[in-house]
């Protein structure tokens, strides 16, 4: 690889890094709680990053105290 190609590649990488830094700075500036619905892209990121939590047993057993209605009784 010659020096000119290396320089071009490094310049492209630098531009990509600068764009990433600007994006992160904008996100950091917007960390204040905003009113309203978040943008769709942000909701998708939150869904991907958040691990699924197991549902506590108390919540899953809430409706079990009632007897199911039989089809013949209706």
PQR file of N, CA, C, O and H, with PARSE charges and radii, in Angstrom:
ATOM      1  N   UNK A   1       0.849  -1.172   0.000 -0.4000 1.5000
ATOM      2  CA  UNK A   1       0.000   0.000   0.000 -0.0000 2.0000
ATOM      3  C   UNK A   1       0.899   1.241   0.000  0.5500 1.7000
ATOM      4  O   UNK A   1       1.819   1.340   0.812 -0.5500 1.4000
ATOM      5  N   UNK A   2       0.645   2.150  -0.873 -0.4000 1.5000
ATOM      6  CA  UNK A   2       1.488   3.338  -0.929 -0.0000 2.0000
ATOM      7  C   UNK A   2       0.984   4.404   0.037  0.5500 1.7000
ATOM      8  O   UNK A   2      -0.114   4.304   0.584 -0.5500 1.4000
ATOM      9  H   UNK A   2      -0.102   2.070  -1.533  0.4000 1.0000
ATOM     10  N   UNK A   3       1.790   5.397   0.227 -0.4000 1.5000
ATOM     11  CA  UNK A   3       1.535   6.430   1.226 -0.0000 2.0000
ATOM     12  C   UNK A   3       0.282   7.240   0.889  0.5500 1.7000
ATOM     13  O   UNK A   3      -0.463   7.619   1.793 -0.5500 1.4000
ATOM     14  H   UNK A   3       2.682   5.478  -0.218  0.4000 1.0000
ATOM     15  N   UNK A   4       0.042   7.507  -0.370 -0.4000 1.5000
ATOM     16  CA  UNK A   4      -1.112   8.316  -0.768 -0.0000 2.0000
ATOM     17  C   UNK A   4      -2.409   7.593  -0.404  0.5500 1.7000
ATOM     18  O   UNK A   4      -3.343   8.208   0.112 -0.5500 1.4000
ATOM     19  H   UNK A   4       0.647   7.200  -1.104  0.4000 1.0000
ATOM     20  N   UNK A   5      -2.464   6.288  -0.674 -0.4000 1.5000
ATOM     21  CA  UNK A   5      -3.662   5.519  -0.315 -0.0000 2.0000
ATOM     22  C   UNK A   5      -3.863   5.485   1.197  0.5500 1.7000
ATOM     23  O   UNK A   5      -4.986   5.599   1.689 -0.5500 1.4000
ATOM     24  H   UNK A   5      -1.706   5.788  -1.093  0.4000 1.0000
ATOM     25  N   UNK A   6      -2.778   5.330   1.912 -0.4000 1.5000
ATOM     26  CA  UNK A   6      -2.863   5.308   3.377 -0.0000 2.0000
ATOM     27  C   UNK A   6      -3.419   6.619   3.899  0.5500 1.7000
ATOM     28  O   UNK A   6      -4.267   6.628   4.791 -0.5500 1.4000
ATOM     29  H   UNK A   6      -1.866   5.238   1.513  0.4000 1.0000
ATOM     30  N   UNK A   7      -2.939   7.735   3.340 -0.4000 1.5000
ATOM     31  CA  UNK A   7      -3.423   9.048   3.759 -0.0000 2.0000
ATOM     32  C   UNK A   7      -4.910   9.213   3.444  0.5500 1.7000
ATOM     33  O   UNK A   7      -5.662   9.730   4.270 -0.5500 1.4000
ATOM     34  H   UNK A   7      -2.250   7.727   2.615  0.4000 1.0000
ATOM     35  N   UNK A   8      -5.337   8.782   2.262 -0.4000 1.5000
ATOM     36  CA  UNK A   8      -6.757   8.885   1.904 -0.0000 2.0000
ATOM     37  C   UNK A   8      -7.624   8.075   2.859  0.5500 1.7000
ATOM     38  O   UNK A   8      -8.677   8.532   3.302 -0.5500 1.4000
ATOM     39  H   UNK A   8      -4.726   8.363   1.590  0.4000 1.0000
ATOM     40  N   UNK A   9      -7.164   6.869   3.167 -0.4000 1.5000
ATOM     41  CA  UNK A   9      -7.925   6.018   4.069 -0.0000 2.0000
ATOM     42  C   UNK A   9      -8.005   6.620   5.473  0.5500 1.7000
ATOM     43  O   UNK A   9      -9.062   6.595   6.105 -0.5500 1.4000
ATOM     44  H   UNK A   9      -6.308   6.498   2.807  0.4000 1.0000
ATOM     45  N   UNK A  10      -6.903   7.151   5.948 -0.4000 1.5000
ATOM     46  CA  UNK A  10      -6.883   7.780   7.267 -0.0000 2.0000
ATOM     47  C   UNK A  10      -7.779   9.017   7.319  0.5500 1.7000
ATOM     48  O   UNK A  10      -8.443   9.264   8.326 -0.5500 1.4000
ATOM     49  H   UNK A  10      -6.045   7.172   5.434  0.4000 1.0000
ATOM     50  N   UNK A  11      -7.796   9.785   6.245 -0.4000 1.5000
ATOM     51  CA  UNK A  11      -8.657  10.965   6.190 -0.0000 2.0000
ATOM     52  C   UNK A  11     -10.124  10.566   6.242  0.5500 1.7000
ATOM     53  O   UNK A  11     -10.926  11.220   6.908 -0.5500 1.4000
ATOM     54  H   UNK A  11      -7.256   9.585   5.427  0.4000 1.0000
ATOM     55  N   UNK A  12     -10.482   9.475   5.527 -0.4000 1.5000
ATOM     56  CA  UNK A  12     -11.866   8.995   5.565 -0.0000 2.0000
ATOM     57  C   UNK A  12     -12.235   8.518   6.968  0.5500 1.7000
ATOM     58  O   UNK A  12     -13.336   8.779   7.452 -0.5500 1.4000
ATOM     59  H   UNK A  12      -9.830   8.943   4.986  0.4000 1.0000
ATOM     60  N   UNK A  13     -11.319   7.828   7.607 -0.4000 1.5000
ATOM     61  CA  UNK A  13     -11.571   7.360   8.963 -0.0000 2.0000
ATOM     62  C   UNK A  13     -11.738   8.547   9.919  0.5500 1.7000
ATOM     63  O   UNK A  13     -12.600   8.527  10.797 -0.5500 1.4000
ATOM     64  H   UNK A  13     -10.424   7.616   7.214  0.4000 1.0000
ATOM     65  N   UNK A  14     -10.908   9.577   9.739 -0.4000 1.5000
ATOM     66  CA  UNK A  14     -10.998  10.757  10.592 -0.0000 2.0000
ATOM     67  C   UNK A  14     -12.357  11.435  10.425  0.5500 1.7000
ATOM     68  O   UNK A  14     -12.959  11.867  11.408 -0.5500 1.4000
ATOM     69  H   UNK A  14     -10.208   9.593   9.026  0.4000 1.0000
ATOM     70  N   UNK A  15     -12.843  11.529   9.183 -0.4000 1.5000
ATOM     71  CA  UNK A  15     -14.155  12.134   8.949 -0.0000 2.0000
ATOM     72  C   UNK A  15     -15.259  11.327   9.623  0.5500 1.7000
ATOM     73  O   UNK A  15     -16.183  11.898  10.202 -0.5500 1.4000
ATOM     74  H   UNK A  15     -12.354  11.178   8.384  0.4000 1.0000
ATOM     75  N   UNK A  16     -15.163  10.008   9.548 -0.4000 1.5000
ATOM     76  CA  UNK A  16     -16.170   9.156  10.185 -0.0000 2.0000
ATOM     77  C   UNK A  16     -16.136   9.322  11.702  0.5500 1.7000
ATOM     78  O   UNK A  16     -17.183   9.360  12.348 -0.5500 1.4000
ATOM     79  H   UNK A  16     -14.412   9.545   9.077  0.4000 1.0000
ATOM     80  N   UNK A  17     -14.943   9.421  12.266 -0.4000 1.5000
ATOM     81  CA  UNK A  17     -14.799   9.608  13.708 -0.0000 2.0000
ATOM     82  C   UNK A  17     -15.355  10.963  14.124  0.5500 1.7000
ATOM     83  O   UNK A  17     -16.025  11.067  15.152 -0.5500 1.4000
ATOM     84  H   UNK A  17     -14.093   9.390  11.741  0.4000 1.0000
ATOM     85  N   UNK A  18     -15.087  12.000  13.340 -0.4000 1.5000
ATOM     86  CA  UNK A  18     -15.604  13.325  13.659 -0.0000 2.0000
ATOM     87  C   UNK A  18     -17.128  13.343  13.630  0.5500 1.7000
ATOM     88  O   UNK A  18     -17.757  13.980  14.475 -0.5500 1.4000
ATOM     89  H   UNK A  18     -14.544  11.916  12.505  0.4000 1.0000
ATOM     90  N   UNK A  19     -17.727  12.645  12.658 -0.4000 1.5000
ATOM     91  CA  UNK A  19     -19.184  12.562  12.596 -0.0000 2.0000
ATOM     92  C   UNK A  19     -19.730  11.842  13.816  0.5500 1.7000
ATOM     93  O   UNK A  19     -20.744  12.255  14.381 -0.5500 1.4000
ATOM     94  H   UNK A  19     -17.216  12.127  11.971  0.4000 1.0000
ATOM     95  N   UNK A  20     -19.069  10.772  14.226 -0.4000 1.5000
ATOM     96  CA  UNK A  20     -19.506  10.024  15.403 -0.0000 2.0000
ATOM     97  C   UNK A  20     -19.412  10.890  16.657  0.5500 1.7000
ATOM     98  O   UNK A  20     -20.299  10.852  17.510 -0.5500 1.4000
ATOM     99  H   UNK A  20     -18.246  10.436  13.767  0.4000 1.0000
ATOM    100  N   UNK A  21     -18.353  11.657  16.765 -0.4000 1.5000
ATOM    101  CA  UNK A  21     -18.187  12.544  17.919 -0.0000 2.0000
ATOM    102  C   UNK A  21     -19.296  13.594  17.944  0.5500 1.7000
ATOM    103  O   UNK A  21     -19.864  13.863  19.002 -0.5500 1.4000
ATOM    104  H   UNK A  21     -17.633  11.687  16.072  0.4000 1.0000
ATOM    105  N   UNK A  22     -19.609  14.187  16.799 -0.4000 1.5000
ATOM    106  CA  UNK A  22     -20.676  15.189  16.743 -0.0000 2.0000
ATOM    107  C   UNK A  22     -22.018  14.572  17.147  0.5500 1.7000
ATOM    108  O   UNK A  22     -22.793  15.187  17.879 -0.5500 1.4000
ATOM    109  H   UNK A  22     -19.147  13.968  15.939  0.4000 1.0000
ATOM    110  N   UNK A  23     -22.282  13.374  16.673 -0.4000 1.5000
ATOM    111  CA  UNK A  23     -23.528  12.707  17.015 -0.0000 2.0000
ATOM    112  C   UNK A  23     -23.616  12.449  18.515  0.5500 1.7000
ATOM    113  O   UNK A  23     -24.655  12.683  19.132 -0.5500 1.4000
ATOM    114  H   UNK A  23     -21.652  12.874  16.078  0.4000 1.0000
ATOM    115  N   UNK A  24     -22.526  11.969  19.097 -0.4000 1.5000
ATOM    116  CA  UNK A  24     -22.513  11.708  20.539 -0.0000 2.0000
ATOM    117  C   UNK A  24     -22.656  12.997  21.344  0.5500 1.7000
ATOM    118  O   UNK A  24     -23.315  13.012  22.383 -0.5500 1.4000
ATOM    119  H   UNK A  24     -21.682  11.779  18.596  0.4000 1.0000
ATOM    120  N   UNK A  25     -22.049  14.063  20.871 -0.4000 1.5000
ATOM    121  CA  UNK A  25     -22.188  15.344  21.565 -0.0000 2.0000
ATOM    122  C   UNK A  25     -23.632  15.827  21.538  0.5500 1.7000
ATOM    123  O   UNK A  25     -24.133  16.353  22.532 -0.5500 1.4000
ATOM    124  H   UNK A  25     -21.514  14.051  20.027  0.4000 1.0000
ATOM    125  N   UNK A  26     -24.306  15.647  20.391 -0.4000 1.5000
ATOM    126  CA  UNK A  26     -25.713  16.040  20.299 -0.0000 2.0000
ATOM    127  C   UNK A  26     -26.571  15.199  21.242  0.5500 1.7000
ATOM    128  O   UNK A  26     -27.479  15.716  21.892 -0.5500 1.4000
ATOM    129  H   UNK A  26     -23.899  15.220  19.584  0.4000 1.0000
ATOM    130  N   UNK A  27     -26.277  13.909  21.310 -0.4000 1.5000
ATOM    131  CA  UNK A  27     -27.027  13.046  22.213 -0.0000 2.0000
ATOM    132  C   UNK A  27     -26.796  13.437  23.671  0.5500 1.7000
ATOM    133  O   UNK A  27     -27.727  13.449  24.475 -0.5500 1.4000
ATOM    134  H   UNK A  27     -25.539  13.490  20.782  0.4000 1.0000
ATOM    135  N   UNK A  28     -25.542  13.756  24.001 -0.4000 1.5000
ATOM    136  CA  UNK A  28     -25.219  14.139  25.375 -0.0000 2.0000
ATOM    137  C   UNK A  28     -25.915  15.442  25.738  0.5500 1.7000
ATOM    138  O   UNK A  28     -26.356  15.615  26.874 -0.5500 1.4000
ATOM    139  H   UNK A  28     -24.785  13.746  23.348  0.4000 1.0000
ATOM    140  N   UNK A  29     -26.014  16.342  24.797 -0.4000 1.5000
ATOM    141  CA  UNK A  29     -26.680  17.621  25.051 -0.0000 2.0000
ATOM    142  C   UNK A  29     -28.176  17.403  25.281  0.5500 1.7000
ATOM    143  O   UNK A  29     -28.808  18.145  26.033 -0.5500 1.4000
ATOM    144  H   UNK A  29     -25.656  16.201  23.874  0.4000 1.0000
ATOM    145  N   UNK A  30     -28.729  16.401  24.641 -0.4000 1.5000
ATOM    146  CA  UNK A  30     -30.157  16.141  24.754 -0.0000 2.0000
ATOM    147  C   UNK A  30     -30.511  15.179  25.875  0.5500 1.7000
ATOM    148  O   UNK A  30     -31.594  14.595  25.846 -0.5500 1.4000
ATOM    149  H   UNK A  30     -28.216  15.799  24.030  0.4000 1.0000
ATOM    150  N   UNK A  31     -29.642  14.990  26.863 -0.4000 1.5000
ATOM    151  CA  UNK A  31     -29.920  14.060  27.960 -0.0000 2.0000
ATOM    152  C   UNK A  31     -30.962  14.574  28.930  0.5500 1.7000
ATOM    153  O   UNK A  31     -31.444  13.819  29.774 -0.5500 1.4000
ATOM    154  H   UNK A  31     -28.763  15.465  26.886  0.4000 1.0000
ATOM    155  N   UNK A  32     -31.313  15.825  28.829 -0.4000 1.5000
ATOM    156  CA  UNK A  32     -32.333  16.400  29.686 -0.0000 2.0000
ATOM    157  C   UNK A  32     -33.667  15.755  29.303  0.5500 1.7000
ATOM    158  O   UNK A  32     -33.944  15.544  28.122 -0.5500 1.4000
ATOM    159  H   UNK A  32     -30.921  16.438  28.144  0.4000 1.0000
ATOM    160  N   UNK A  33     -34.486  15.446  30.308 -0.4000 1.5000
ATOM    161  CA  UNK A  33     -35.780  14.841  30.018 -0.0000 2.0000
ATOM    162  C   UNK A  33     -36.581  15.765  29.120  0.5500 1.7000
ATOM    163  O   UNK A  33     -36.817  16.931  29.437 -0.5500 1.4000
ATOM    164  H   UNK A  33     -34.261  15.618  31.266  0.4000 1.0000
ATOM    165  N   UNK A  34     -36.988  15.214  28.001 -0.4000 1.5000
ATOM    166  CA  UNK A  34     -37.775  15.993  27.055 -0.0000 2.0000
ATOM    167  C   UNK A  34     -39.229  15.603  27.173  0.5500 1.7000
ATOM    168  O   UNK A  34     -39.558  14.487  27.575 -0.5500 1.4000
ATOM    169  H   UNK A  34     -36.797  14.267  27.743  0.4000 1.0000
ATOM    170  N   UNK A  35     -40.072  16.507  26.828 -0.4000 1.5000
ATOM    171  CA  UNK A  35     -41.496  16.210  26.841 -0.0000 2.0000
ATOM    172  C   UNK A  35     -41.879  15.545  25.537  0.5500 1.7000
ATOM    173  O   UNK A  35     -41.293  15.811  24.488 -0.5500 1.4000
ATOM    174  H   UNK A  35     -39.805  17.413  26.501  0.4000 1.0000
ATOM    175  N   UNK A  36     -42.858  14.687  25.617 -0.4000 1.5000
ATOM    176  CA  UNK A  36     -43.376  14.070  24.411 -0.0000 2.0000
ATOM    177  C   UNK A  36     -42.757  12.722  24.104  0.5500 1.7000
ATOM    178  O   UNK A  36     -41.993  12.167  24.894 -0.5500 1.4000
ATOM    179  H   UNK A  36     -43.335  14.470  26.469  0.4000 1.0000
ATOM    180  N   UNK A  37     -43.095  12.228  22.973 -0.4000 1.5000
ATOM    181  CA  UNK A  37     -42.688  10.903  22.541 -0.0000 2.0000
ATOM    182  C   UNK A  37     -41.285  10.951  21.950  0.5500 1.7000
ATOM    183  O   UNK A  37     -40.960  11.880  21.210 -0.5500 1.4000
ATOM    184  H   UNK A  37     -43.715  12.679  22.331  0.4000 1.0000
ATOM    185  N   UNK A  38     -40.441   9.958  22.268 -0.4000 1.5000
ATOM    186  CA  UNK A  38     -39.096   9.958  21.696 -0.0000 2.0000
ATOM    187  C   UNK A  38     -39.143   9.588  20.206  0.5500 1.7000
ATOM    188  O   UNK A  38     -40.100   8.961  19.753 -0.5500 1.4000
ATOM    189  H   UNK A  38     -40.705   9.204  22.870  0.4000 1.0000
ATOM    190  N   UNK A  39     -38.129   9.969  19.460 -0.4000 1.5000
ATOM    191  CA  UNK A  39     -38.092   9.610  18.050 -0.0000 2.0000
ATOM    192  C   UNK A  39     -38.065   8.093  17.883  0.5500 1.7000
ATOM    193  O   UNK A  39     -37.626   7.376  18.782 -0.5500 1.4000
ATOM    194  H   UNK A  39     -37.352  10.479  19.828  0.4000 1.0000
ATOM    195  N   UNK A  40     -38.528   7.610  16.751 -0.4000 1.5000
ATOM    196  CA  UNK A  40     -38.616   6.170  16.500 -0.0000 2.0000
ATOM    197  C   UNK A  40     -37.248   5.507  16.584  0.5500 1.7000
ATOM    198  O   UNK A  40     -37.129   4.405  17.119 -0.5500 1.4000
ATOM    199  H   UNK A  40     -38.885   8.192  16.020  0.4000 1.0000
ATOM    200  N   UNK A  41     -36.218   6.160  16.064 -0.4000 1.5000
ATOM    201  CA  UNK A  41     -34.898   5.534  16.072 -0.0000 2.0000
ATOM    202  C   UNK A  41     -34.382   5.360  17.495  0.5500 1.7000
ATOM    203  O   UNK A  41     -33.665   4.402  17.783 -0.5500 1.4000
ATOM    204  H   UNK A  41     -36.315   7.055  15.629  0.4000 1.0000
ATOM    205  N   UNK A  42     -34.744   6.282  18.388 -0.4000 1.5000
ATOM    206  CA  UNK A  42     -34.290   6.178  19.762 -0.0000 2.0000
ATOM    207  C   UNK A  42     -35.042   5.063  20.491  0.5500 1.7000
ATOM    208  O   UNK A  42     -34.462   4.350  21.310 -0.5500 1.4000
ATOM    209  H   UNK A  42     -35.327   7.061  18.154  0.4000 1.0000
ATOM    210  N   UNK A  43     -36.333   4.915  20.189 -0.4000 1.5000
ATOM    211  CA  UNK A  43     -37.110   3.837  20.786 -0.0000 2.0000
ATOM    212  C   UNK A  43     -36.555   2.482  20.374  0.5500 1.7000
ATOM    213  O   UNK A  43     -36.478   1.567  21.194 -0.5500 1.4000
ATOM    214  H   UNK A  43     -36.805   5.494  19.524  0.4000 1.0000
ATOM    215  N   UNK A  44     -36.170   2.348  19.116 -0.4000 1.5000
ATOM    216  CA  UNK A  44     -35.605   1.089  18.626 -0.0000 2.0000
ATOM    217  C   UNK A  44     -34.291   0.778  19.337  0.5500 1.7000
ATOM    218  O   UNK A  44     -34.028  -0.374  19.682 -0.5500 1.4000
ATOM    219  H   UNK A  44     -36.233   3.091  18.450  0.4000 1.0000
ATOM    220  N   UNK A  45     -33.471   1.797  19.556 -0.4000 1.5000
ATOM    221  CA  UNK A  45     -32.206   1.573  20.257 -0.0000 2.0000
ATOM    222  C   UNK A  45     -32.447   1.115  21.681  0.5500 1.7000
ATOM    223  O   UNK A  45     -31.769   0.212  22.171 -0.5500 1.4000
ATOM    224  H   UNK A  45     -33.684   2.732  19.275  0.4000 1.0000
ATOM    225  N   UNK A  46     -33.410   1.732  22.348 -0.4000 1.5000
ATOM    226  CA  UNK A  46     -33.698   1.362  23.725 -0.0000 2.0000
ATOM    227  C   UNK A  46     -34.211  -0.068  23.818  0.5500 1.7000
ATOM    228  O   UNK A  46     -33.880  -0.783  24.764 -0.5500 1.4000
ATOM    229  H   UNK A  46     -33.961   2.465  21.950  0.4000 1.0000
ATOM    230  N   UNK A  47     -35.012  -0.494  22.851 -0.4000 1.5000
ATOM    231  CA  UNK A  47     -35.526  -1.858  22.850 -0.0000 2.0000
ATOM    232  C   UNK A  47     -34.394  -2.864  22.671  0.5500 1.7000
ATOM    233  O   UNK A  47     -34.383  -3.915  23.310 -0.5500 1.4000
ATOM    234  H   UNK A  47     -35.281   0.087  22.082  0.4000 1.0000
ATOM    235  N   UNK A  48     -33.451  -2.540  21.808 -0.4000 1.5000
ATOM    236  CA  UNK A  48     -32.344  -3.457  21.541 -0.0000 2.0000
ATOM    237  C   UNK A  48     -31.384  -3.540  22.715  0.5500 1.7000
ATOM    238  O   UNK A  48     -30.857  -4.613  23.009 -0.5500 1.4000
ATOM    239  H   UNK A  48     -33.459  -1.685  21.288  0.4000 1.0000
ATOM    240  N   UNK A  49     -31.153  -2.429  23.384 -0.4000 1.5000
ATOM    241  CA  UNK A  49     -30.182  -2.385  24.469 -0.0000 2.0000
ATOM    242  C   UNK A  49     -30.722  -2.963  25.768  0.5500 1.7000
ATOM    243  O   UNK A  49     -29.970  -3.565  26.536 -0.5500 1.4000
ATOM    244  H   UNK A  49     -31.581  -1.558  23.145  0.4000 1.0000
ATOM    245  N   UNK A  50     -31.997  -2.792  26.021 -0.4000 1.5000
ATOM    246  CA  UNK A  50     -32.576  -3.221  27.297 -0.0000 2.0000
ATOM    247  C   UNK A  50     -32.771  -4.737  27.305  0.5500 1.7000
ATOM    248  O   UNK A  50     -33.451  -5.279  26.433 -0.5500 1.4000
ATOM    249  H   UNK A  50     -32.608  -2.303  25.397  0.4000 1.0000
ATOM    250  N   UNK A  51     -32.184  -5.420  28.279 -0.4000 1.5000
ATOM    251  CA  UNK A  51     -32.411  -6.864  28.370 -0.0000 2.0000
ATOM    252  C   UNK A  51     -33.820  -7.132  28.885  0.5500 1.7000
ATOM    253  O   UNK A  51     -34.370  -6.344  29.654 -0.5500 1.4000
ATOM    254  H   UNK A  51     -31.632  -4.980  28.987  0.4000 1.0000
ATOM    255  N   UNK A  52     -34.395  -8.245  28.458 -0.4000 1.5000
ATOM    256  CA  UNK A  52     -35.735  -8.578  28.917 -0.0000 2.0000
ATOM    257  C   UNK A  52     -35.669  -9.029  30.356  0.5500 1.7000
ATOM    258  O   UNK A  52     -34.854  -9.877  30.721 -0.5500 1.4000
ATOM    259  H   UNK A  52     -33.947  -8.886  27.833  0.4000 1.0000
ATOM    260  N   UNK A  53     -36.540  -8.452  31.174 -0.4000 1.5000
ATOM    261  CA  UNK A  53     -36.585  -8.814  32.579 -0.0000 2.0000
ATOM    262  C   UNK A  53     -37.666  -9.861  32.779  0.5500 1.7000
ATOM    263  O   UNK A  53     -38.723  -9.785  32.153 -0.5500 1.4000
ATOM    264  H   UNK A  53     -37.202  -7.764  30.877  0.4000 1.0000
ATOM    265  N   UNK A  54     -37.417 -10.831  33.637 -0.4000 1.5000
ATOM    266  CA  UNK A  54     -38.460 -11.824  33.900 -0.0000 2.0000
ATOM    267  C   UNK A  54     -39.622 -11.191  34.658  0.5500 1.7000
ATOM    268  O   UNK A  54     -39.433 -10.276  35.459 -0.5500 1.4000
ATOM    269  H   UNK A  54     -36.558 -10.893  34.145  0.4000 1.0000
ATOM    270  N   UNK A  55     -40.811 -11.687  34.396 -0.4000 1.5000
ATOM    271  CA  UNK A  55     -42.003 -11.170  35.055 -0.0000 2.0000
ATOM    272  C   UNK A  55     -42.078 -11.790  36.446  0.5500 1.7000
ATOM    273  O   UNK A  55     -41.998 -13.012  36.572 -0.5500 1.4000
ATOM    274  H   UNK A  55     -40.965 -12.431  33.745  0.4000 1.0000
ATOM    275  N   UNK A  56     -42.229 -10.972  37.502 -0.4000 1.5000
ATOM    276  CA  UNK A  56     -42.317 -11.508  38.861 -0.0000 2.0000
ATOM    277  C   UNK A  56     -43.525 -12.432  39.020  0.5500 1.7000
ATOM    278  O   UNK A  56     -44.549 -12.254  38.361 -0.5500 1.4000
ATOM    279  H   UNK A  56     -42.294  -9.979  37.399  0.4000 1.0000
ATOM    280  N   UNK A  57     -43.387 -13.416  39.899 -0.4000 1.5000
ATOM    281  CA  UNK A  57     -44.447 -14.396  40.110 -0.0000 2.0000
ATOM    282  C   UNK A  57     -45.722 -13.741  40.628  0.5500 1.7000
ATOM    283  O   UNK A  57     -46.819 -14.204  40.317 -0.5500 1.4000
ATOM    284  H   UNK A  57     -42.555 -13.560  40.435  0.4000 1.0000
ATOM    285  N   UNK A  58     -45.596 -12.673  41.413 -0.4000 1.5000
ATOM    286  CA  UNK A  58     -46.776 -12.001  41.963 -0.0000 2.0000
ATOM    287  C   UNK A  58     -47.643 -11.427  40.845  0.5500 1.7000
ATOM    288  O   UNK A  58     -48.870 -11.425  40.953 -0.5500 1.4000
ATOM    289  H   UNK A  58     -44.704 -12.297  41.666  0.4000 1.0000
ATOM    290  N   UNK A  59     -47.031 -10.952  39.796 -0.4000 1.5000
ATOM    291  CA  UNK A  59     -47.781 -10.371  38.689 -0.0000 2.0000
ATOM    292  C   UNK A  59     -48.448 -11.473  37.870  0.5500 1.7000
ATOM    293  O   UNK A  59     -49.592 -11.322  37.443 -0.5500 1.4000
ATOM    294  H   UNK A  59     -46.035 -10.954  39.708  0.4000 1.0000
ATOM    295  N   UNK A  60     -47.747 -12.567  37.652 -0.4000 1.5000
ATOM    296  CA  UNK A  60     -48.310 -13.641  36.829 -0.0000 2.0000
ATOM    297  C   UNK A  60     -49.440 -14.368  37.541  0.5500 1.7000
ATOM    298  O   UNK A  60     -50.260 -15.003  36.879 -0.5500 1.4000
ATOM    299  H   UNK A  60     -46.817 -12.689  37.999  0.4000 1.0000
ATOM    300  N   UNK A  61     -49.515 -14.299  38.872 -0.4000 1.5000
ATOM    301  CA  UNK A  61     -50.531 -15.017  39.621 -0.0000 2.0000
ATOM    302  C   UNK A  61     -51.726 -14.145  39.986  0.5500 1.7000
ATOM    303  O   UNK A  61     -52.626 -14.616  40.681 -0.5500 1.4000
ATOM    304  H   UNK A  61     -48.848 -13.783  39.410  0.4000 1.0000
ATOM    305  N   UNK A  62     -51.765 -12.925  39.555 -0.4000 1.5000
ATOM    306  CA  UNK A  62     -52.856 -12.013  39.924 -0.0000 2.0000
ATOM    307  C   UNK A  62     -54.224 -12.544  39.524  0.5500 1.7000
ATOM    308  O   UNK A  62     -55.146 -12.544  40.340 -0.5500 1.4000
ATOM    309  H   UNK A  62     -51.033 -12.542  38.991  0.4000 1.0000
ATOM    310  N   UNK A  63     -54.370 -12.986  38.306 -0.4000 1.5000
ATOM    311  CA  UNK A  63     -55.672 -13.404  37.809 -0.0000 2.0000
ATOM    312  C   UNK A  63     -56.015 -14.840  38.139  0.5500 1.7000
ATOM    313  O   UNK A  63     -57.089 -15.299  37.749 -0.5500 1.4000
ATOM    314  H   UNK A  63     -53.622 -12.986  37.643  0.4000 1.0000
ATOM    315  N   UNK A  64     -55.181 -15.561  38.823 -0.4000 1.5000
ATOM    316  CA  UNK A  64     -55.412 -16.980  39.076 -0.0000 2.0000
ATOM    317  C   UNK A  64     -56.415 -17.235  40.181  0.5500 1.7000
ATOM    318  O   UNK A  64     -56.840 -18.376  40.362 -0.5500 1.4000
ATOM    319  H   UNK A  64     -54.308 -15.189  39.140  0.4000 1.0000
ATOM    320  N   UNK A  65     -56.806 -16.225  40.918 -0.4000 1.5000
ATOM    321  CA  UNK A  65     -57.763 -16.414  42.004 -0.0000 2.0000
ATOM    322  C   UNK A  65     -59.180 -16.647  41.497  0.5500 1.7000
ATOM    323  O   UNK A  65     -60.008 -17.198  42.222 -0.5500 1.4000
ATOM    324  H   UNK A  65     -56.461 -15.298  40.771  0.4000 1.0000
ATOM    325  N   UNK A  66     -59.467 -16.247  40.294 -0.4000 1.5000
ATOM    326  CA  UNK A  66     -60.801 -16.408  39.734 -0.0000 2.0000
ATOM    327  C   UNK A  66     -60.902 -17.725  38.983  0.5500 1.7000
ATOM    328  O   UNK A  66     -59.936 -18.193  38.381 -0.5500 1.4000
ATOM    329  H   UNK A  66     -58.794 -15.799  39.705  0.4000 1.0000
ATOM    330  N   UNK A  67     -62.060 -18.298  39.029 -0.4000 1.5000
ATOM    331  CA  UNK A  67     -62.279 -19.541  38.282 -0.0000 2.0000
ATOM    332  C   UNK A  67     -62.657 -19.180  36.857  0.5500 1.7000
ATOM    333  O   UNK A  67     -63.379 -18.210  36.628 -0.5500 1.4000
ATOM    334  H   UNK A  67     -62.845 -17.918  39.518  0.4000 1.0000
ATOM    335  N   UNK A  68     -62.175 -19.953  35.907 -0.4000 1.5000
ATOM    336  CA  UNK A  68     -62.535 -19.660  34.514 -0.0000 2.0000
ATOM    337  C   UNK A  68     -64.015 -19.963  34.258  0.5500 1.7000
ATOM    338  O   UNK A  68     -64.573 -20.890  34.845 -0.5500 1.4000
ATOM    339  H   UNK A  68     -61.588 -20.741  36.093  0.4000 1.0000
ATOM    340  N   UNK A  69     -64.628 -19.199  33.402 -0.4000 1.5000
ATOM    341  CA  UNK A  69     -66.026 -19.394  33.056 -0.0000 2.0000
ATOM    342  C   UNK A  69     -66.117 -20.547  32.068  0.5500 1.7000
ATOM    343  O   UNK A  69     -65.396 -20.588  31.072 -0.5500 1.4000
ATOM    344  H   UNK A  69     -64.175 -18.446  32.925  0.4000 1.0000
ATOM    345  N   UNK A  70     -67.018 -21.484  32.362 -0.4000 1.5000
ATOM    346  CA  UNK A  70     -67.183 -22.628  31.464 -0.0000 2.0000
ATOM    347  C   UNK A  70     -68.032 -22.217  30.276  0.5500 1.7000
ATOM    348  O   UNK A  70     -68.899 -21.350  30.387 -0.5500 1.4000
ATOM    349  H   UNK A  70     -67.604 -21.450  33.171  0.4000 1.0000
ATOM    350  N   UNK A  71     -67.781 -22.836  29.159 -0.4000 1.5000
ATOM    351  CA  UNK A  71     -68.497 -22.500  27.933 -0.0000 2.0000
ATOM    352  C   UNK A  71     -69.980 -22.876  28.042  0.5500 1.7000
ATOM    353  O   UNK A  71     -70.823 -22.192  27.463 -0.5500 1.4000
ATOM    354  H   UNK A  71     -67.076 -23.541  29.069  0.4000 1.0000
ATOM    355  N   UNK A  72     -70.312 -23.933  28.760 -0.4000 1.5000
ATOM    356  CA  UNK A  72     -71.701 -24.365  28.865 -0.0000 2.0000
ATOM    357  C   UNK A  72     -72.526 -23.442  29.762  0.5500 1.7000
ATOM    358  O   UNK A  72     -73.748 -23.379  29.624 -0.5500 1.4000
ATOM    359  H   UNK A  72     -69.627 -24.489  29.230  0.4000 1.0000
ATOM    360  N   UNK A  73     -71.871 -22.726  30.679 -0.4000 1.5000
ATOM    361  CA  UNK A  73     -72.589 -21.852  31.611 -0.0000 2.0000
ATOM    362  C   UNK A  73     -72.977 -20.534  30.969  0.5500 1.7000
ATOM    363  O   UNK A  73     -73.838 -19.831  31.497 -0.5500 1.4000
ATOM    364  H   UNK A  73     -70.878 -22.778  30.792  0.4000 1.0000
ATOM    365  N   UNK A  74     -72.375 -20.180  29.856 -0.4000 1.5000
ATOM    366  CA  UNK A  74     -72.613 -18.880  29.239 -0.0000 2.0000
ATOM    367  C   UNK A  74     -73.844 -18.877  28.433  0.5500 1.7000
ATOM    368  O   UNK A  74     -74.192 -17.854  27.843 -0.5500 1.4000
ATOM    369  H   UNK A  74     -71.676 -20.751  29.427  0.4000 1.0000
TER
END
